[in-house]
Each structure stands twice: as structure tokens, then as C-alpha cells.
Amino acid sequence: MKDDGIGLIVAQELEKRFHDSELEITYGETDSEGCFYFLNPDDFVLILDAMTTGERPGTVKIFSLNELMDQRADLSMQHDMSFLDLMKLYRCSIRGYLIGIEASLIVPGLELSPALYRQFPEICRETEDIIRGILSKEAKRKTE
């Protein structure tokens, strides 16, 4: 579905950059249920996914999972149940963030749209900076 795969493609690129960290990357693709049941209650989760909010394609935004739990979402997704749906269903409080990347085209196809393809290096840099900042904050929180 073209840009719907941006999270997976960015994760594959960033896996090379985080190979020496404690970050464990799991590729869930459309199996959000499998990923959800794989988690432990004390895990800290970062989810990379495409979003369509009307922003400029390639925009990277970060959302706290706890804050998203309080919002009503009318999103159409390629998944049976989204990660957030499962959190709500089971009344889980999983710590972490959703890093959303604004899509340009979500239509049948295997490649990124030209808009996201051109911006891919910047999307990866911005996403990496966000993740490093989150990991730094989380490490400080653990030592306090």
C-alpha cells in the first residue's frame, strides 16, 4: 500500500544505526495483535507507523501512547485491531510513543510515493533524533 509501509522501511534503515543499543526492533507489519501479546507489562514501546492527518507528507510527529488512549480515534487501518485498540480493550497502560510519519499515497503498490522517497534520508534522520531523545529520557528516568 505504498506509503503505508514507511514505518517498516524507516525501521529497517534505523536498525543499522541502533545495532549497538539495547533497542530491540520487532517488525509487526499488519500483525499488531501478535506484537501486542509479545509484550511484557514493563516494556517501553516505540511504534513507527504511517499516518494521514492532513499534514505535509513526510512530517514526523510523536504521540504518547497514554495520551492517545484518552482520544477517540476514527482511523481506518490496514490492521484487524490496532495496538491502541488492544490497549483499550485490555485496559493496559503500556509506556511508550507512537512515531507517525505522514503519508502521501496509500494505494496499492510496493514502492514509496515520490514525495516520501525524496524525503527518506531526512525522515530517517528526524526519526533517529526523536528515538535517541526518547531513549536518553528513559535512561535518565530509570536512574532516578
Helices and strands as residue ranges (DSSP letters): G 2-5, H 6-17, H 32-38, E 44-51, E 60-64, H 65-69, H 83-89, E 95-102, H 114-143
